[in-house]
Amino acid sequence: MDLKSELLEIDKLKAELDLLRPLSLKQLQNLKRLFDVDFTYNSTAIEGNTYNLQETRIVLLEGITIGGKSAREHLEIVNHKEAIDYIEKLSKKNLSGFTRNDILNIHHLILKGIDTENAGIFRKVPVYIRLKNGTIHKFCDPLKILDEMDNYFNWLFSKKEEHPVLIAAEAHTKLVSIHPFIDGNGRTARLIMNLILIRYGFPPAVIKVSLRNEYLDAIENWQQNNDEIPFKKLLIASLKESLEIYLDTLKNNIIWK
């Protein structure tokens, strides 16, 4: 199926969800419990956190510390949930009001208590990665990060007429490509991606850790080959799953514990 047809499917599901709105506070809290855990587990696991889904649920919903896990991993879970709460507040304002400080605040929440020196701070050193083909890729020069972030916001503010899912996809990959932070770029990018989706009335899209390799390959394919289709299709599939869960939960009065 081509991208346009897949977006039409997404729009149909969202229209179906819109017919069920406004949702009650109880319904919203129920869905938030589910997605706080699911999004946090998968996003942190993509970055190497070893908490499983049930352990993540216990930490976030019961406030219990899991034995045998590092303080860093515990903080990664708790911090990600705080960052979700923050983007939900940000989503209530227009994207034109989204600022550099908002991104820095998201990043600060992610690394709070983990890396105090770099939390909420653009990196001041060069960063490199080795690509799958063995070549070395250098990310944006640290001296150019402020300019690149200004360009990022100018781009974001110019995209009002494009489909929100496509804006979210590109906002994610542009930020990952700038790589403005020492650590936490992926989590920050996925949070911003979902901030945009939530702002436009969609549920958060959860990219599963089981799709980690496909996800990273899609990012690299966009960066190196200018082929955005695999990443956009991956995001659309993830969002479709979220929409179907929302609809199933609301229509069948499912309670998530």
Number of C-alpha atoms within 10 A of each C-alpha: 6 8 14 9 10 16 19 11 14 21 16 12 17 19 11 13 21 13 9 11 8 10 13 9 8 10 16 12 13 18 18 17 16 17 22 20 22 19 24 25 27 23 24 21 21 21 15 11 18 16 20 11 15 12 18 26 22 14 17 19 14 9 11 12 14 15 6 6 12 11 12 14 18 20 17 25 24 19 22 27 20 16 21 24 13 17 21 17 12 19 19 12 11 12 18 12 10 15 13 13 11 16 19 18 18 26 27 22 24 28 21 19 15 18 14 11 10 18 23 22 17 17 18 14 12 14 16 11 11 10 12 9 6 8 9 11 12 14 16 17 16 19 12 11 19 13 10 18 18 13 12 16 16 12 15 17 14 10 13 12 7 9 12 19 23 21 19 23 24 20 22 23 22 19 21 21 19 19 25 27 24 16 18 22 20 20 22 26 25 23 27 24 25 28 24 25 22 19 19 16 13 24 24 23 26 22 21 16 18 11 13 16 11 14 19 13 16 21 23 19 16 20 15 11 9 10 14 18 14 17 23 23 19 18 21 21 18 16 22 23 17 18 21 16 17 21 17 12 16 18 11 8 11 14 13 12 8
